[in-house]
């Protein structure tokens, strides 16, 4: 029924259907290159593609809610009709569509999803993030960080027919969210996570049945689905106090969407971080006081501090180093300086003490996986190059 209504709205009521008087063939108006197109519709993604196929006799090709290929058309009396077609015909239409490869892949995934069985369950966020079978998440095992939002959000879990969790997301209560200053009519889904892309699409489809739109699945400018502060999350006083305590205890969660916090008003603002994660790229104005993109509830201040990736806290920039054997920054007290490598090495248990020859210090250090050639003589480890030099 939804697909029929979309067809009616898009082509019938807008007067974009063209019918040849001598045959039953119909086309979508919008002539280009001397040819009238037909349309292909993805019911899950709610996206259209034009099809340049001269043999296609129906104006619209799509899938029903069970994944069966169908066509939609007007009969001679002007009534909207629907009929089932063979998979081979649908595949040909799909291959000749002018949609992107992503569109074709997603529509194939949509058909597979509609033919499969998925079950949607809901749980409190603090419990969901502590589930042993929850797929990978940087917040897994940190359910206590989300206790403050248990009364205004829930976690949606998509399970396959084997009972395995294949996708998840947070659902925010519509009573606390505004869109461009206006109340929302339905609950809103936060960013969708799936084991595979098909699972994310499946989760979107199940949420769609409940009238729940995903904030991250909307078409937006500059490839971003929403703008800074386009959505605002307004916290009740008791929940605001709980979040403030969480931030004070340095147990703030990583929030995908509502991560810019006005602690004076108890309002969280939407911010699209995924392609510019770094505090120098965050939006700072007179209202934003903290950013919830790590456990600290980061505050922009005049202090010369940097984030310690290894210990997950802020440290003075004067004490910060970037170890050669670690992809990140940490405090120099957790490192050992290597003369051989001319830099700091993180002392995480993978360091190798190497005896030196004719140096003012007894030991130097390298690390497992460095590729440095070593040699062992009389239970002592040396740099191979050093032994070659002084052996004579």
Secondary structure, DSSP 4 states (H G I P E B T S, - for coil): -HHHHHHIIIIITTT-EEE-TTSS-EEEEEEETTEEEEEEEETTTTEEEEE--TT--SSEEEE-TTS-EEEEEE-TTS-EEEEE--HHHHHHHHHTB-S-HHHHHHHHHHHHHHHS--EEEEE-HHHHTT-TTPPP-TTTT-GGGGGGGTTTEEEEEEE-TTS-EEEEEEEE-GGGEEETTEE-SS-EE---EESSHHHHHHHHHHHHHTTPEEGGGS--GGG-SS-TTSEEEEPPHHHHHHHHHHHHTT-PPP-SSEEEEETTTTEEEE---TT--SGGGS---SS--EE-SSTT-B---SS-EEEETTTTEEEEGGGEE--TTSSS-EEGGGEEEETTTTEEEE-SS-EEEEE-SSSSSSEEEEETTS---EEEETTEEEEHHHHHHH--
